[in-house]
């Protein structure tokens, strides 16, 4: 997305920032964000929503490669020396049903596009949670609390590294929050987030 953006989640904002000032949307001012900064390539509406849903449920895995340049451009302000790309994990039972993790496909495509290293299995889902298709913000965060952890076999990769978490869509931020805390628990130096699409409140 272009124009004035929330520096924490990437949603579009009205007005302009003065003198490089960081601006934040109402959601990010109201709810604690454990990550440092965030961006989204698209709004989760119209064509952006169609792309996300087709990638997630339409078995169109090539979309990850098509949108990689958009992700790279959106995520450029978040990249630090020694950044490691890490996708949001999918529980193994959901991955078996879907046959792929769309966030991992996006992370791998972004890595190929940008040259930034990626660790596709740095994080794991410790339990299967029900879909976050309900509006209660606090319930979403409670459901995800502790549901994501560092993969014991890959935990060393996160230590003292700036991490760029990647997912297909951000709605409340509950999933990104759980993943961010897992990265910090494993010793990450900084965590930023990047979503293919950001859902606004009226989306």
Residue pairs with C-beta under 8 A, 6 or more apart in sequence:
1 10
1 11
1 12
1 39
1 40
1 41
1 42
1 43
1 74
1 198
3 12
3 13
4 12
4 13
4 14
4 15
4 16
4 17
4 23
5 11
5 12
5 13
5 23
5 39
6 12
6 13
6 23
6 24
6 25
6 28
6 38
7 22
7 23
7 24
7 37
7 38
8 24
8 25
8 28
8 33
8 35
8 37
8 38
9 25
9 27
9 28
9 33
9 38
9 40
9 170
9 173
9 193
9 195
9 198
10 38
10 39
10 40
10 74
10 170
10 194
10 195
10 198
11 25
11 27
11 40
11 43
11 198
11 200
12 43
12 200
13 23
13 25
15 23
17 23
26 201
27 172
27 173
27 201
28 173
31 137
31 172
31 173
32 177
33 173
33 177
34 177
34 180
34 181
34 184
34 191
35 165
35 176
35 177
35 180
35 191
35 192
35 193
36 190
36 191
36 192
37 77
37 78
37 192
37 193
38 78
38 170
38 176
38 192
38 193
38 194
38 195
39 74
39 75
39 77
39 78
39 192
39 193
39 194
39 195
40 74
40 170
40 194
40 195
40 196
40 197
40 198
41 67
41 70
41 71
41 73
41 74
41 75
41 194
41 195
41 196
41 197
42 48
42 51
42 67
42 70
42 196
42 197
42 198
43 197
43 198
43 200
43 203
44 52
44 169
44 171
44 197
44 198
44 199
44 200
44 203
45 199
45 200
45 203
48 196
48 197
49 197
49 203
51 63
51 67
51 196
51 197
52 168
52 169
52 196
52 197
54 60
54 63
55 61
55 63
55 64
55 102
55 105
55 106
55 168
55 196
56 98
56 102
56 168
57 98
59 99
61 100
61 105
64 102
64 105
64 106
64 108
64 109
65 109
65 112
67 106
67 109
67 196
68 106
68 109
68 110
68 112
68 113
69 113
70 196
71 106
71 109
71 110
71 113
71 166
71 194
71 196
72 110
72 113
72 114
74 194
75 110
75 114
75 164
75 192
75 194
78 164
78 192
78 193
78 194
79 114
79 116
79 164
80 162
80 190
81 162
82 161
82 162
83 116
83 117
83 161
83 162
83 163
83 164
84 116
84 117
84 118
84 119
84 122
84 157
84 158
84 161
84 162
84 163
84 164
85 107
85 110
85 111
85 116
85 117
85 118
85 119
85 164
85 166
86 107
86 118
86 119
86 122
86 123
86 158
86 163
86 164
86 165
86 166
86 179
86 183
87 101
87 103
87 104
87 106
87 107
87 108
87 118
87 120
87 123
87 165
87 166
87 167
88 103
88 123
88 148
88 165
88 166
88 167
88 175
88 176
88 179
89 101
89 103
89 121
89 123
89 124
89 125
89 148
89 179
90 98
90 101
90 102
90 103
90 104
90 125
91 125
91 127
91 128
91 129
92 125
93 128
94 128
95 101
101 120
102 168
103 166
103 167
103 168
104 120
106 166
106 167
106 168
106 196
107 118
107 120
107 166
108 118
108 120
110 116
110 118
110 166
110 194
111 117
111 118
116 164
119 154
119 157
119 158
121 151
121 153
121 154
122 150
122 151
122 154
122 155
122 157
122 158
122 183
123 148
123 149
123 150
123 151
123 179
123 182
123 183
124 148
124 149
124 150
124 151
125 147
125 148
126 146
126 147
126 148
126 149
127 147
129 143
129 144
129 147
130 143
132 140
132 143
132 144
132 171
132 172
132 174
132 175
134 140
137 172
137 174
140 171
140 172
140 174
141 172
141 174
141 177
143 174
144 174
144 175
144 177
144 178
145 178
146 178
147 178
148 175
148 178
148 179
148 181
148 182
149 182
149 185
150 158
150 182
150 183
150 185
150 186
155 186
155 187
158 183
158 186
158 187
158 188
159 186
159 187
159 188
160 187
160 188
160 189
161 188
161 189
162 188
162 189
162 190
162 191
162 192
163 183
163 188
163 190
163 191
163 192
164 192
164 193
164 194
165 176
165 179
165 180
165 183
165 191
165 192
165 193
165 194
166 193
166 194
166 195
167 175
167 176
167 193
167 194
167 195
167 196
168 195
168 196
168 197
169 195
169 196
169 197
169 198
169 199
170 176
170 193
170 195
170 197
170 198
170 199
171 199
176 193
176 195
180 191
180 193
183 191
184 191
